[in-house]
């Protein structure tokens, strides 16, 4: 049952987020062509500011989702009702607080831009972005119940429908009106519609949510939730600082044009990262259920399988990113919108380090190991923010990327696996890093050979050359990885799984 649910969640996620990524590329091109590069920069800047405002969520979502695993597995509906009542109150409060804070800082938004653009209604545009973020909390707590119950595919269905229809309207109306207003207003409508439809579906599936006789939550469960939230506050601060301030720093010290170029690349990188996050998050509920019902030896077997797939995907994605990011930008937007290859290399290195954390984080989060490394993200944030502010003044964009690399290597690279293997899985940290560096060495070698082979293909000659590069490089990575790991138990497991479904 866990495997079936995980596969349904992953398949639906790949389809929905894959289509959404394509639509976002089209929307970005339309905004650039029919408006200007400053609007792209504003879009990236506002999204980063709202990422910082989302600190008010304080990690409540992951803590409460974790608390739902056990009662859902045991069919304890009374406890589920009690937890969801707390969840509802918390998210309504958070959405209201985001709206209030956004209103308070809107008069000062232009001070975060080195050279403010000549765009009317800048503050009102920002407030509309705030509304889009704030209202997302008023219904989304019910989506978390679907995720905890291994039914993310249902939420994905409604997300796919609203994103497809909304994006098509955005593209058509921006082309017809050349207006940023319609883009933002439709974005708000999409957010509200998605969460409202998911909430209605959750009410239908879990009719007990509307019952009035809700008992107080068990004291031990409540204290466990509060303890995890306290730890996740620090994780949230660290995560937002590391991944949510780059555009703000670039806007302040370099300018909106740099933000626009940077966000062009990170639209692709973050799109892939968010897509993969949805896939890995879809596994958390299954791993959480596994943690309640299996022994340590079996959990370790599953972890090694997940780590193998994580490493393979990291190699596959990073090789294609390094080879094809600049050619894609050139074909999509033009040669003047591309970065030097050395900057692209550091983007890919940071992506690799971030991606390789995902297998560990799936198990760590599913086991509720939030408290044990509560200070890690805060220290990581301080390292990243301090390094970024100093290095960006000397190296511009490259300085921000180097700061991200330094903070990752200093903290999560070491601390996250240490916590998992000390408090969760029973495995040696040395054994883990041996496996990690083995995968990394293979990735480095394969990317090197991919780069050499790419010289025989005119990647930036047009869409056909780019597509040919994707196909040839993908075949090379798949075949080479398979040959190098042909004797591994993990590869054999996945091959058997594929055969069973053919």
Order of alpha helices (4+ residues) and beta strands (2+ residues): alpha-alpha-alpha-alpha-alpha-alpha-alpha-alpha-alpha-alpha-alpha-alpha-alpha-alpha-alpha-alpha-alpha-alpha-alpha-alpha
